[in-house]
Amino acid sequence: MAFQKNCMIDPCSRTRAKIWKLCGVDTTGKFNVGYDVYFDAQNAKHLHIEDGVWISSRCTILCHKRDLSNYHIGDIYIANPPKIDDVRICKNAAIGMESMIMPGVTIGEGAVIGSGSLVTKDIPAWSIAIGRPARVIRILSPKDEVRQHGVGTINI
């Protein structure tokens, strides 16, 4: 276990990823999982995680939600069937602490999700998204463009 100023590097993140694979999560490489991360274990085959992904501590990733399209006054909530939908976290994406990823979402390659965000719709590749619900606050620039102009582009 390694220590830094006011921080501990988690030695188990790769072990957790291996356990997720054993549970049926579809993966295409190595990824890291922080502690206390919940995923939809009953629907693990609907969670797709690509190489280089980092999922920070205390996140929640859901692949199901209740279908409330036929829910009315007097009905029993749990009688509504679950709606299952895939979640895809693409190569080198990073999910900040305590974020929640909802069913049917794709997080694009290299995208960064800010801490505490609620991701309800797709996040494009190479972007930064924050908030509840998450919205894109910046599209990242290629390194060559940053070197040439001195700053990256910001789209709000």
URMOLIN-V104414 format. One record per residue. RES is the residue in three letters. SS is DSSP state (a for helix, b for strand, c for the rest). BURIAL is + if it has 16 or more other C-alpha atoms within 10 Angstrom, else -. D_LAST is the distance of its C-alpha to the last C-alpha in Angstrom with 2 decimals. Layout:
BEGIN
[[RES:SS:BURIAL:D_LAST] [RES:SS:BURIAL:D_LAST]]
END
This chain:
BEGIN
[[MET:c:-:39.85] [ALA:c:-:37.99] [PHE:b:-:36.92] [GLN:b:-:34.51] [LYS:c:-:34.00] [ASN:c:-:33.10] [CYS:b:-:32.12] [MET:b:-:34.07] [ILE:c:-:33.27] [ASP:c:-:33.95] [PRO:c:-:36.87] [CYS:c:-:36.68] [SER:a:+:33.28] [ARG:a:-:34.95] [THR:a:-:37.78] [ARG:a:+:35.49] [ALA:a:+:33.92] [LYS:a:+:37.50] [ILE:a:-:38.33] [TRP:a:+:35.34] [LYS:a:-:36.68] [LEU:a:-:40.09] [CYS:a:-:38.66] [GLY:c:+:37.48] [VAL:c:+:33.82] [ASP:b:+:33.19] [THR:b:+:32.19] [THR:b:-:32.19] [GLY:c:-:32.66] [LYS:c:-:32.30] [PHE:c:+:29.65] [ASN:b:+:29.57] [VAL:b:+:29.63] [GLY:c:+:29.60] [TYR:c:+:32.11] [ASP:c:-:32.09] [VAL:c:+:29.76] [TYR:b:-:30.69] [PHE:b:+:30.50] [ASP:c:+:32.13] [ALA:a:+:35.45] [GLN:a:-:37.22] [ASN:a:+:34.69] [ALA:a:+:34.14] [LYS:a:+:34.68] [HIS:a:+:31.46] [LEU:b:+:29.39] [HIS:b:+:28.61] [ILE:b:+:27.58] [GLU:b:+:27.46] [ASP:c:+:28.55] [GLY:c:+:26.91] [VAL:c:+:24.91] [TRP:b:+:24.70] [ILE:b:+:24.79] [SER:c:+:24.95] [SER:c:+:27.45] [ARG:c:+:27.59] [CYS:c:+:25.23] [THR:b:+:26.26] [ILE:b:+:26.01] [LEU:c:+:27.41] [CYS:c:+:28.79] [HIS:b:+:30.35] [LYS:b:-:29.94] [ARG:b:-:32.42] [ASP:c:-:32.61] [LEU:c:-:32.79] [SER:c:-:33.11] [ASN:c:-:36.80] [TYR:c:-:36.74] [HIS:c:-:38.57] [ILE:c:-:40.26] [GLY:c:-:43.12] [ASP:c:-:41.88] [ILE:c:-:41.74] [TYR:a:-:38.24] [ILE:a:-:39.41] [ALA:a:-:41.31] [ASN:c:-:38.07] [PRO:c:-:37.66] [PRO:b:-:34.87] [LYS:b:-:32.33] [ILE:b:+:31.74] [ASP:c:+:28.79] [ASP:c:+:27.86] [VAL:b:+:25.15] [ARG:b:+:24.25] [ILE:b:+:22.79] [CYS:c:+:22.65] [LYS:c:+:23.91] [ASN:c:+:22.72] [ALA:c:+:20.08] [ALA:b:+:20.01] [ILE:b:+:19.97] [GLY:c:+:19.75] [MET:c:+:22.61] [GLU:c:+:23.29] [SER:c:+:20.69] [MET:b:+:21.89] [ILE:b:+:21.53] [MET:c:+:22.75] [PRO:c:+:25.01] [GLY:c:+:23.94] [VAL:c:+:20.78] [THR:b:+:20.18] [ILE:b:+:18.20] [GLY:c:+:17.86] [GLU:c:+:19.54] [GLY:c:+:18.31] [ALA:c:+:15.47] [VAL:b:+:15.22] [ILE:b:+:15.19] [GLY:c:+:15.04] [SER:c:+:18.26] [GLY:c:+:19.12] [SER:c:+:16.57] [LEU:b:+:17.84] [VAL:b:+:16.99] [THR:c:+:18.01] [LYS:c:+:16.63] [ASP:c:+:16.32] [ILE:b:+:13.83] [PRO:c:+:13.74] [ALA:c:+:15.59] [TRP:c:+:14.41] [SER:b:+:11.12] [ILE:b:+:10.49] [ALA:b:+:10.29] [ILE:b:+:11.42] [GLY:b:+:12.94] [ARG:b:-:15.64] [PRO:c:-:14.78] [ALA:b:+:12.48] [ARG:b:+:8.98] [VAL:b:+:7.11] [ILE:b:-:4.93] [ARG:b:+:6.38] [ILE:b:+:8.82] [LEU:c:+:12.00] [SER:c:-:14.22] [PRO:c:-:17.98] [LYS:a:-:20.18] [ASP:a:-:21.91] [GLU:a:-:18.87] [VAL:a:-:18.12] [ARG:a:-:21.82] [GLN:a:-:22.02] [HIS:a:-:19.20] [GLY:c:-:19.11] [VAL:c:-:15.41] [GLY:c:+:12.92] [THR:c:-:9.95] [ILE:c:-:6.44] [ASN:c:-:3.79] [ILE:c:-:0.00]]
END
